[in-house]
Amino acid sequence: MRALVLTGPGRAEVREVPEPAPAAGQVVVDVERAGICGTDVELFTGELSYLQTGVTAYPVRPGHEWCGVVTAVAPDVDRAWLGRRVTGDTMVGCGACPRCRAGRHHVCADRHEIGIVGALPGALAERVAVPARALHALPPAADAALGALVEPGGNALRCVEAAALAPGERLLVLGTGTIGLLAALFARARGAEVHLLGLQQEQLYLARTLGLQHAWTRETLPERPWDAVVDATNDPAMPALAARLVEPGRRIVLIGLSGTPSGVDTREIALKDVTAVGILGASAGLPGAIAAYADGSVDPRPLVAATIGLADVAGALAGERPPGAGPGPKLLVDPRV
């Protein structure tokens, strides 16, 4: 089958690789759509911290946002999965350690991250083998695009839940990329008054077309009490800004990762009695994201700029925009093309 392989910084190619076969506890999925994520870009450029620490090494087969149809199951897996459209959890813990047993498998010290860390190749390929315990069934209302957007949606939903807002309270989201916009959409669906901070007016256009009218640059951001602030950027200055802007006694949520360490004055956090919450992975947010997509309360599809084939992924990772791409920040891949 064909799969994208990252062979070194700035080097990616489509290769013929062996077909996956389901090992014990696994299924094989024919991939319908896979998303290109900022993590995939950092794997391609060599900037991902996992590469610096040795947690990940080339060659890498990326792709952790995906959906598809189960076409094979191991003998010990329920055959009812066959033929079902599914997506899956990126984070696969060992299942036996205290963290896994407590429901925190996404921070298991021995976890695999599909397409990023460990022995589970990613879904930028025609087929992918996945542990059955990581699967989430998709309802009939969820098409392929929605299915591939469940993983980023789960991350965004976790941000909103961590913000702990009541309906009518005010959320400021720093960043207008995929996670920032999704967090804004989930927060709006839950009744929050949502504001977005972007770099330039052009970046705020899509937010406004989505009905997110409170979209600002740093120069135009009004002075208001922010009941929670989500940092969904890769700017090392933004966590400090979040701590500075948030109301005393409330929460900042940190999901964006910068390439260099962020500086935060902990006195700002302590003297304002602020709670800072870090978000790693979508695991606990996946069911809620699927439900919101299925009932239509959140529709992420306007965030998709284009759907491309495997042969075009290397260029996309290098920053090329496909001809005719829309304004959205997300590119999806149809590996069958």
Contacts in CASP RR format, 6 or more apart in sequence:
PFRMAT RR
TARGET T0000
AUTHOR 0000-0000-0000
METHOD contacts of the structure
MODEL  1
MRALVLTGPGRAEVREVPEPAPAAGQVVVDVERAGICGTDVELFTGELSY
LQTGVTAYPVRPGHEWCGVVTAVAPDVDRAWLGRRVTGDTMVGCGACPRC
RAGRHHVCADRHEIGIVGALPGALAERVAVPARALHALPPAADAALGALV
EPGGNALRCVEAAALAPGERLLVLGTGTIGLLAALFARARGAEVHLLGLQ
QEQLYLARTLGLQHAWTRETLPERPWDAVVDATNDPAMPALAARLVEPGR
RIVLIGLSGTPSGVDTREIALKDVTAVGILGASAGLPGAIAAYADGSVDP
RPLVAATIGLADVAGALAGERPPGAGPGPKLLVDPRV
1 16 0 8 1.000
1 17 0 8 1.000
1 18 0 8 1.000
1 19 0 8 1.000
1 20 0 8 1.000
1 125 0 8 1.000
1 126 0 8 1.000
1 127 0 8 1.000
2 14 0 8 1.000
2 15 0 8 1.000
2 16 0 8 1.000
2 17 0 8 1.000
2 125 0 8 1.000
2 126 0 8 1.000
2 310 0 8 1.000
2 335 0 8 1.000
3 14 0 8 1.000
3 15 0 8 1.000
3 17 0 8 1.000
3 61 0 8 1.000
3 121 0 8 1.000
3 122 0 8 1.000
3 124 0 8 1.000
3 125 0 8 1.000
3 126 0 8 1.000
3 310 0 8 1.000
4 12 0 8 1.000
4 13 0 8 1.000
4 14 0 8 1.000
4 15 0 8 1.000
4 61 0 8 1.000
4 62 0 8 1.000
4 63 0 8 1.000
4 124 0 8 1.000
4 125 0 8 1.000
4 310 0 8 1.000
4 313 0 8 1.000
4 314 0 8 1.000
5 12 0 8 1.000
5 13 0 8 1.000
5 14 0 8 1.000
5 15 0 8 1.000
5 17 0 8 1.000
5 59 0 8 1.000
5 60 0 8 1.000
5 61 0 8 1.000
6 12 0 8 1.000
6 43 0 8 1.000
6 44 0 8 1.000
6 58 0 8 1.000
6 59 0 8 1.000
6 60 0 8 1.000
6 61 0 8 1.000
6 62 0 8 1.000
7 13 0 8 1.000
7 58 0 8 1.000
7 59 0 8 1.000
8 46 0 8 1.000
8 58 0 8 1.000
8 59 0 8 1.000
9 44 0 8 1.000
9 45 0 8 1.000
9 46 0 8 1.000
10 44 0 8 1.000
10 45 0 8 1.000
10 46 0 8 1.000
10 317 0 8 1.000
10 318 0 8 1.000
12 44 0 8 1.000
12 313 0 8 1.000
12 314 0 8 1.000
12 315 0 8 1.000
12 317 0 8 1.000
13 314 0 8 1.000
14 310 0 8 1.000
14 311 0 8 1.000
14 313 0 8 1.000
14 314 0 8 1.000
17 61 0 8 1.000
17 125 0 8 1.000
19 127 0 8 1.000
20 28 0 8 1.000
20 121 0 8 1.000
20 127 0 8 1.000
20 128 0 8 1.000
20 129 0 8 1.000
21 28 0 8 1.000
21 72 0 8 1.000
21 129 0 8 1.000
22 28 0 8 1.000
22 72 0 8 1.000
22 73 0 8 1.000
22 74 0 8 1.000
22 77 0 8 1.000
22 129 0 8 1.000
23 74 0 8 1.000
23 129 0 8 1.000
24 74 0 8 1.000
24 75 0 8 1.000
24 76 0 8 1.000
25 74 0 8 1.000
25 76 0 8 1.000
25 77 0 8 1.000
25 131 0 8 1.000
25 132 0 8 1.000
25 133 0 8 1.000
26 73 0 8 1.000
26 74 0 8 1.000
26 77 0 8 1.000
26 129 0 8 1.000
26 130 0 8 1.000
26 131 0 8 1.000
26 132 0 8 1.000
27 70 0 8 1.000
27 72 0 8 1.000
27 73 0 8 1.000
27 74 0 8 1.000
27 77 0 8 1.000
27 81 0 8 1.000
27 86 0 8 1.000
27 129 0 8 1.000
27 130 0 8 1.000
27 132 0 8 1.000
27 135 0 8 1.000
28 70 0 8 1.000
28 71 0 8 1.000
28 72 0 8 1.000
28 73 0 8 1.000
28 127 0 8 1.000
28 128 0 8 1.000
28 129 0 8 1.000
28 130 0 8 1.000
29 66 0 8 1.000
29 68 0 8 1.000
29 69 0 8 1.000
29 70 0 8 1.000
29 71 0 8 1.000
29 86 0 8 1.000
29 123 0 8 1.000
29 127 0 8 1.000
29 128 0 8 1.000
29 129 0 8 1.000
29 130 0 8 1.000
30 68 0 8 1.000
30 69 0 8 1.000
30 71 0 8 1.000
30 126 0 8 1.000
30 127 0 8 1.000
31 66 0 8 1.000
31 67 0 8 1.000
31 68 0 8 1.000
31 123 0 8 1.000
31 125 0 8 1.000
31 126 0 8 1.000
31 127 0 8 1.000
31 128 0 8 1.000
31 335 0 8 1.000
31 336 0 8 1.000
32 67 0 8 1.000
32 68 0 8 1.000
32 69 0 8 1.000
32 85 0 8 1.000
32 144 0 8 1.000
32 148 0 8 1.000
32 334 0 8 1.000
32 336 0 8 1.000
33 66 0 8 1.000
33 67 0 8 1.000
33 68 0 8 1.000
33 144 0 8 1.000
33 145 0 8 1.000
33 147 0 8 1.000
33 148 0 8 1.000
33 307 0 8 1.000
33 332 0 8 1.000
33 333 0 8 1.000
33 334 0 8 1.000
34 63 0 8 1.000
34 65 0 8 1.000
34 66 0 8 1.000
34 123 0 8 1.000
34 124 0 8 1.000
34 148 0 8 1.000
34 332 0 8 1.000
34 333 0 8 1.000
34 335 0 8 1.000
35 63 0 8 1.000
35 65 0 8 1.000
35 66 0 8 1.000
35 124 0 8 1.000
35 148 0 8 1.000
35 149 0 8 1.000
35 330 0 8 1.000
35 331 0 8 1.000
35 332 0 8 1.000
35 333 0 8 1.000
36 63 0 8 1.000
36 65 0 8 1.000
36 124 0 8 1.000
36 313 0 8 1.000
36 316 0 8 1.000
36 317 0 8 1.000
36 330 0 8 1.000
36 331 0 8 1.000
36 332 0 8 1.000
36 333 0 8 1.000
37 63 0 8 1.000
37 64 0 8 1.000
37 65 0 8 1.000
37 152 0 8 1.000
37 178 0 8 1.000
39 48 0 8 1.000
39 62 0 8 1.000
39 64 0 8 1.000
39 116 0 8 1.000
40 62 0 8 1.000
40 63 0 8 1.000
40 64 0 8 1.000
40 124 0 8 1.000
40 317 0 8 1.000
41 317 0 8 1.000
41 319 0 8 1.000
42 48 0 8 1.000
43 51 0 8 1.000
43 56 0 8 1.000
43 60 0 8 1.000
43 62 0 8 1.000
43 116 0 8 1.000
44 62 0 8 1.000
44 314 0 8 1.000
44 317 0 8 1.000
44 318 0 8 1.000
45 317 0 8 1.000
47 259 0 8 1.000
48 56 0 8 1.000
49 257 0 8 1.000
49 259 0 8 1.000
50 56 0 8 1.000
50 116 0 8 1.000
50 117 0 8 1.000
51 57 0 8 1.000
51 58 0 8 1.000
55 117 0 8 1.000
56 116 0 8 1.000
56 117 0 8 1.000
56 118 0 8 1.000
60 115 0 8 1.000
60 116 0 8 1.000
61 115 0 8 1.000
61 121 0 8 1.000
61 122 0 8 1.000
61 124 0 8 1.000
61 125 0 8 1.000
62 115 0 8 1.000
62 116 0 8 1.000
62 122 0 8 1.000
62 124 0 8 1.000
63 114 0 8 1.000
63 115 0 8 1.000
63 116 0 8 1.000
63 122 0 8 1.000
63 123 0 8 1.000
63 124 0 8 1.000
64 90 0 8 1.000
64 113 0 8 1.000
64 114 0 8 1.000
64 115 0 8 1.000
64 116 0 8 1.000
64 122 0 8 1.000
64 123 0 8 1.000
64 151 0 8 1.000
65 90 0 8 1.000
65 123 0 8 1.000
65 148 0 8 1.000
65 149 0 8 1.000
65 150 0 8 1.000
65 151 0 8 1.000
65 152 0 8 1.000
66 87 0 8 1.000
66 88 0 8 1.000
66 122 0 8 1.000
66 123 0 8 1.000
66 128 0 8 1.000
66 148 0 8 1.000
66 151 0 8 1.000
67 85 0 8 1.000
67 86 0 8 1.000
67 87 0 8 1.000
67 138 0 8 1.000
67 142 0 8 1.000
67 144 0 8 1.000
67 146 0 8 1.000
67 147 0 8 1.000
67 148 0 8 1.000
67 150 0 8 1.000
68 85 0 8 1.000
68 86 0 8 1.000
68 87 0 8 1.000
68 144 0 8 1.000
68 147 0 8 1.000
69 83 0 8 1.000
69 84 0 8 1.000
69 85 0 8 1.000
69 86 0 8 1.000
70 81 0 8 1.000
70 82 0 8 1.000
70 83 0 8 1.000
70 84 0 8 1.000
70 86 0 8 1.000
70 135 0 8 1.000
71 82 0 8 1.000
71 83 0 8 1.000
71 127 0 8 1.000
72 82 0 8 1.000
73 79 0 8 1.000
73 81 0 8 1.000
73 82 0 8 1.000
73 132 0 8 1.000
74 132 0 8 1.000
77 132 0 8 1.000
78 132 0 8 1.000
81 132 0 8 1.000
81 135 0 8 1.000
84 137 0 8 1.000
84 138 0 8 1.000
85 137 0 8 1.000
85 138 0 8 1.000
85 142 0 8 1.000
85 144 0 8 1.000
85 147 0 8 1.000
86 135 0 8 1.000
86 136 0 8 1.000
86 137 0 8 1.000
86 138 0 8 1.000
87 135 0 8 1.000
87 136 0 8 1.000
87 138 0 8 1.000
87 147 0 8 1.000
87 148 0 8 1.000
87 150 0 8 1.000
87 151 0 8 1.000
87 286 0 8 1.000
87 290 0 8 1.000
88 114 0 8 1.000
88 130 0 8 1.000
88 134 0 8 1.000
88 135 0 8 1.000
88 136 0 8 1.000
88 150 0 8 1.000
88 151 0 8 1.000
88 286 0 8 1.000
89 106 0 8 1.000
89 134 0 8 1.000
89 135 0 8 1.000
89 136 0 8 1.000
89 282 0 8 1.000
89 283 0 8 1.000
89 286 0 8 1.000
90 113 0 8 1.000
90 114 0 8 1.000
90 115 0 8 1.000
90 116 0 8 1.000
90 151 0 8 1.000
90 281 0 8 1.000
90 282 0 8 1.000
90 283 0 8 1.000
91 105 0 8 1.000
91 106 0 8 1.000
91 108 0 8 1.000
91 111 0 8 1.000
91 112 0 8 1.000
91 113 0 8 1.000
91 281 0 8 1.000
91 282 0 8 1.000
91 283 0 8 1.000
92 105 0 8 1.000
92 111 0 8 1.000
92 112 0 8 1.000
92 113 0 8 1.000
92 114 0 8 1.000
92 120 0 8 1.000
92 131 0 8 1.000
92 133 0 8 1.000
92 134 0 8 1.000
93 100 0 8 1.000
93 105 0 8 1.000
93 106 0 8 1.000
93 108 0 8 1.000
93 110 0 8 1.000
93 111 0 8 1.000
93 112 0 8 1.000
94 100 0 8 1.000
94 105 0 8 1.000
94 108 0 8 1.000
94 110 0 8 1.000
94 111 0 8 1.000
95 101 0 8 1.000
95 105 0 8 1.000
95 108 0 8 1.000
97 108 0 8 1.000
97 109 0 8 1.000
97 110 0 8 1.000
99 105 0 8 1.000
99 107 0 8 1.000
99 108 0 8 1.000
99 109 0 8 1.000
100 108 0 8 1.000
105 111 0 8 1.000
105 283 0 8 1.000
106 280 0 8 1.000
106 281 0 8 1.000
106 283 0 8 1.000
106 284 0 8 1.000
107 280 0 8 1.000
111 117 0 8 1.000
112 118 0 8 1.000
112 119 0 8 1.000
112 120 0 8 1.000
113 120 0 8 1.000
114 120 0 8 1.000
114 121 0 8 1.000
114 122 0 8 1.000
114 123 0 8 1.000
114 128 0 8 1.000
114 130 0 8 1.000
114 134 0 8 1.000
115 121 0 8 1.000
115 122 0 8 1.000
115 123 0 8 1.000
120 129 0 8 1.000
120 130 0 8 1.000
120 131 0 8 1.000
121 128 0 8 1.000
121 129 0 8 1.000
122 128 0 8 1.000
123 335 0 8 1.000
124 310 0 8 1.000
124 313 0 8 1.000
124 333 0 8 1.000
124 335 0 8 1.000
125 310 0 8 1.000
125 335 0 8 1.000
126 335 0 8 1.000
126 336 0 8 1.000
136 150 0 8 1.000
136 286 0 8 1.000
136 287 0 8 1.000
136 290 0 8 1.000
138 146 0 8 1.000
138 147 0 8 1.000
138 150 0 8 1.000
138 290 0 8 1.000
139 290 0 8 1.000
139 294 0 8 1.000
141 293 0 8 1.000
141 294 0 8 1.000
142 150 0 8 1.000
142 290 0 8 1.000
142 293 0 8 1.000
142 294 0 8 1.000
144 334 0 8 1.000
145 301 0 8 1.000
145 304 0 8 1.000
145 307 0 8 1.000
145 332 0 8 1.000
146 293 0 8 1.000
146 300 0 8 1.000
146 301 0 8 1.000
147 290 0 8 1.000
147 293 0 8 1.000
148 332 0 8 1.000
149 182 0 8 1.000
149 293 0 8 1.000
149 300 0 8 1.000
149 301 0 8 1.000
149 303 0 8 1.000
149 304 0 8 1.000
149 330 0 8 1.000
150 282 0 8 1.000
150 286 0 8 1.000
150 289 0 8 1.000
150 290 0 8 1.000
150 293 0 8 1.000
151 282 0 8 1.000
151 286 0 8 1.000
152 178 0 8 1.000
152 179 0 8 1.000
152 182 0 8 1.000
152 282 0 8 1.000
152 300 0 8 1.000
152 330 0 8 1.000
153 179 0 8 1.000
153 182 0 8 1.000
153 186 0 8 1.000
153 282 0 8 1.000
153 285 0 8 1.000
153 289 0 8 1.000
153 300 0 8 1.000
154 281 0 8 1.000
154 282 0 8 1.000
154 285 0 8 1.000
154 286 0 8 1.000
154 288 0 8 1.000
154 289 0 8 1.000
155 179 0 8 1.000
155 182 0 8 1.000
155 255 0 8 1.000
155 279 0 8 1.000
155 281 0 8 1.000
155 282 0 8 1.000
155 285 0 8 1.000
156 179 0 8 1.000
156 180 0 8 1.000
156 182 0 8 1.000
156 183 0 8 1.000
156 185 0 8 1.000
156 186 0 8 1.000
156 232 0 8 1.000
156 289 0 8 1.000
157 182 0 8 1.000
157 183 0 8 1.000
157 186 0 8 1.000
157 282 0 8 1.000
157 285 0 8 1.000
157 288 0 8 1.000
157 289 0 8 1.000
157 292 0 8 1.000
158 255 0 8 1.000
158 279 0 8 1.000
158 281 0 8 1.000
158 282 0 8 1.000
158 284 0 8 1.000
158 285 0 8 1.000
159 179 0 8 1.000
159 180 0 8 1.000
159 183 0 8 1.000
159 186 0 8 1.000
159 230 0 8 1.000
159 232 0 8 1.000
159 253 0 8 1.000
159 255 0 8 1.000
159 279 0 8 1.000
160 171 0 8 1.000
160 183 0 8 1.000
160 186 0 8 1.000
160 187 0 8 1.000
160 190 0 8 1.000
160 192 0 8 1.000
160 230 0 8 1.000
161 285 0 8 1.000
162 251 0 8 1.000
162 253 0 8 1.000
162 277 0 8 1.000
162 278 0 8 1.000
162 279 0 8 1.000
163 171 0 8 1.000
163 187 0 8 1.000
163 192 0 8 1.000
163 227 0 8 1.000
163 228 0 8 1.000
163 230 0 8 1.000
163 251 0 8 1.000
163 253 0 8 1.000
164 228 0 8 1.000
164 251 0 8 1.000
165 171 0 8 1.000
165 187 0 8 1.000
165 190 0 8 1.000
165 192 0 8 1.000
165 227 0 8 1.000
165 228 0 8 1.000
167 190 0 8 1.000
167 191 0 8 1.000
167 192 0 8 1.000
168 191 0 8 1.000
168 192 0 8 1.000
168 193 0 8 1.000
169 192 0 8 1.000
169 193 0 8 1.000
169 227 0 8 1.000
169 228 0 8 1.000
170 192 0 8 1.000
170 193 0 8 1.000
170 195 0 8 1.000
170 224 0 8 1.000
170 225 0 8 1.000
170 226 0 8 1.000
170 227 0 8 1.000
170 228 0 8 1.000
171 184 0 8 1.000
171 187 0 8 1.000
171 192 0 8 1.000
171 193 0 8 1.000
171 194 0 8 1.000
171 195 0 8 1.000
171 226 0 8 1.000
171 227 0 8 1.000
171 228 0 8 1.000
171 229 0 8 1.000
171 230 0 8 1.000
172 195 0 8 1.000
172 196 0 8 1.000
172 197 0 8 1.000
172 226 0 8 1.000
172 228 0 8 1.000
172 229 0 8 1.000
172 230 0 8 1.000
172 245 0 8 1.000
172 246 0 8 1.000
173 180 0 8 1.000
173 183 0 8 1.000
173 184 0 8 1.000
173 187 0 8 1.000
173 194 0 8 1.000
173 195 0 8 1.000
173 196 0 8 1.000
173 197 0 8 1.000
173 229 0 8 1.000
173 230 0 8 1.000
173 232 0 8 1.000
174 180 0 8 1.000
174 197 0 8 1.000
174 198 0 8 1.000
174 229 0 8 1.000
174 230 0 8 1.000
174 231 0 8 1.000
174 232 0 8 1.000
174 233 0 8 1.000
174 235 0 8 1.000
174 238 0 8 1.000
174 241 0 8 1.000
174 242 0 8 1.000
175 196 0 8 1.000
175 197 0 8 1.000
175 198 0 8 1.000
175 231 0 8 1.000
175 232 0 8 1.000
175 233 0 8 1.000
176 196 0 8 1.000
176 197 0 8 1.000
176 198 0 8 1.000
176 199 0 8 1.000
176 203 0 8 1.000
176 204 0 8 1.000
176 206 0 8 1.000
176 207 0 8 1.000
176 215 0 8 1.000
176 329 0 8 1.000
177 232 0 8 1.000
177 329 0 8 1.000
178 303 0 8 1.000
178 329 0 8 1.000
178 330 0 8 1.000
179 232 0 8 1.000
179 255 0 8 1.000
179 256 0 8 1.000
180 196 0 8 1.000
180 230 0 8 1.000
180 232 0 8 1.000
181 196 0 8 1.000
181 206 0 8 1.000
181 207 0 8 1.000
181 210 0 8 1.000
181 212 0 8 1.000
181 303 0 8 1.000
181 329 0 8 1.000
182 298 0 8 1.000
182 300 0 8 1.000
182 303 0 8 1.000
183 230 0 8 1.000
183 232 0 8 1.000
184 194 0 8 1.000
184 196 0 8 1.000
184 207 0 8 1.000
184 210 0 8 1.000
184 212 0 8 1.000
185 210 0 8 1.000
185 212 0 8 1.000
185 298 0 8 1.000
185 299 0 8 1.000
185 300 0 8 1.000
186 289 0 8 1.000
186 292 0 8 1.000
186 298 0 8 1.000
187 194 0 8 1.000
188 194 0 8 1.000
188 212 0 8 1.000
189 292 0 8 1.000
189 297 0 8 1.000
189 298 0 8 1.000
193 214 0 8 1.000
194 212 0 8 1.000
194 214 0 8 1.000
195 214 0 8 1.000
195 215 0 8 1.000
195 216 0 8 1.000
195 221 0 8 1.000
195 224 0 8 1.000
195 226 0 8 1.000
196 204 0 8 1.000
196 207 0 8 1.000
196 212 0 8 1.000
196 214 0 8 1.000
196 215 0 8 1.000
196 216 0 8 1.000
197 215 0 8 1.000
197 216 0 8 1.000
197 217 0 8 1.000
197 218 0 8 1.000
197 221 0 8 1.000
198 204 0 8 1.000
198 215 0 8 1.000
198 216 0 8 1.000
198 217 0 8 1.000
198 218 0 8 1.000
199 217 0 8 1.000
199 218 0 8 1.000
200 217 0 8 1.000
201 217 0 8 1.000
204 215 0 8 1.000
204 216 0 8 1.000
204 217 0 8 1.000
205 327 0 8 1.000
206 302 0 8 1.000
206 303 0 8 1.000
206 327 0 8 1.000
206 328 0 8 1.000
206 329 0 8 1.000
207 215 0 8 1.000
208 215 0 8 1.000
209 302 0 8 1.000
209 327 0 8 1.000
210 302 0 8 1.000
216 222 0 8 1.000
225 247 0 8 1.000
226 245 0 8 1.000
226 246 0 8 1.000
226 247 0 8 1.000
226 250 0 8 1.000
227 246 0 8 1.000
227 247 0 8 1.000
227 250 0 8 1.000
228 246 0 8 1.000
228 250 0 8 1.000
228 251 0 8 1.000
228 252 0 8 1.000
228 253 0 8 1.000
229 242 0 8 1.000
229 245 0 8 1.000
229 246 0 8 1.000
229 251 0 8 1.000
229 252 0 8 1.000
229 253 0 8 1.000
230 242 0 8 1.000
230 252 0 8 1.000
230 253 0 8 1.000
230 255 0 8 1.000
231 238 0 8 1.000
231 239 0 8 1.000
231 241 0 8 1.000
231 242 0 8 1.000
231 252 0 8 1.000
231 253 0 8 1.000
231 254 0 8 1.000
231 255 0 8 1.000
231 256 0 8 1.000
232 255 0 8 1.000
232 256 0 8 1.000
233 256 0 8 1.000
233 258 0 8 1.000
234 256 0 8 1.000
234 257 0 8 1.000
234 258 0 8 1.000
234 259 0 8 1.000
235 258 0 8 1.000
236 258 0 8 1.000
236 259 0 8 1.000
236 260 0 8 1.000
236 261 0 8 1.000
236 262 0 8 1.000
236 263 0 8 1.000
237 262 0 8 1.000
237 263 0 8 1.000
238 256 0 8 1.000
238 258 0 8 1.000
238 262 0 8 1.000
239 252 0 8 1.000
239 254 0 8 1.000
239 262 0 8 1.000
239 263 0 8 1.000
239 264 0 8 1.000
239 276 0 8 1.000
240 262 0 8 1.000
240 263 0 8 1.000
240 264 0 8 1.000
240 265 0 8 1.000
240 268 0 8 1.000
242 252 0 8 1.000
242 254 0 8 1.000
243 252 0 8 1.000
243 264 0 8 1.000
243 265 0 8 1.000
243 268 0 8 1.000
243 269 0 8 1.000
243 272 0 8 1.000
243 274 0 8 1.000
243 276 0 8 1.000
244 268 0 8 1.000
246 252 0 8 1.000
246 272 0 8 1.000
246 274 0 8 1.000
248 272 0 8 1.000
248 273 0 8 1.000
248 274 0 8 1.000
249 272 0 8 1.000
249 273 0 8 1.000
249 274 0 8 1.000
249 275 0 8 1.000
250 274 0 8 1.000
250 275 0 8 1.000
251 274 0 8 1.000
251 275 0 8 1.000
251 276 0 8 1.000
251 277 0 8 1.000
252 274 0 8 1.000
252 275 0 8 1.000
252 276 0 8 1.000
252 277 0 8 1.000
253 276 0 8 1.000
253 277 0 8 1.000
253 278 0 8 1.000
253 279 0 8 1.000
254 276 0 8 1.000
254 277 0 8 1.000
254 278 0 8 1.000
254 279 0 8 1.000
255 278 0 8 1.000
255 279 0 8 1.000
264 276 0 8 1.000
268 274 0 8 1.000
269 276 0 8 1.000
282 289 0 8 1.000
289 298 0 8 1.000
292 298 0 8 1.000
293 299 0 8 1.000
293 300 0 8 1.000
300 330 0 8 1.000
302 328 0 8 1.000
303 328 0 8 1.000
303 329 0 8 1.000
303 330 0 8 1.000
304 328 0 8 1.000
304 330 0 8 1.000
304 331 0 8 1.000
304 332 0 8 1.000
305 321 0 8 1.000
305 322 0 8 1.000
305 325 0 8 1.000
305 326 0 8 1.000
305 327 0 8 1.000
305 328 0 8 1.000
305 329 0 8 1.000
305 330 0 8 1.000
305 331 0 8 1.000
306 321 0 8 1.000
306 322 0 8 1.000
306 324 0 8 1.000
306 325 0 8 1.000
306 326 0 8 1.000
306 331 0 8 1.000
306 332 0 8 1.000
307 331 0 8 1.000
307 332 0 8 1.000
307 333 0 8 1.000
307 334 0 8 1.000
308 316 0 8 1.000
308 322 0 8 1.000
308 331 0 8 1.000
308 332 0 8 1.000
308 333 0 8 1.000
308 334 0 8 1.000
308 337 0 8 1.000
309 333 0 8 1.000
309 334 0 8 1.000
309 335 0 8 1.000
309 337 0 8 1.000
310 333 0 8 1.000
310 335 0 8 1.000
310 337 0 8 1.000
312 322 0 8 1.000
313 333 0 8 1.000
316 322 0 8 1.000
316 331 0 8 1.000
322 331 0 8 1.000
325 331 0 8 1.000
END
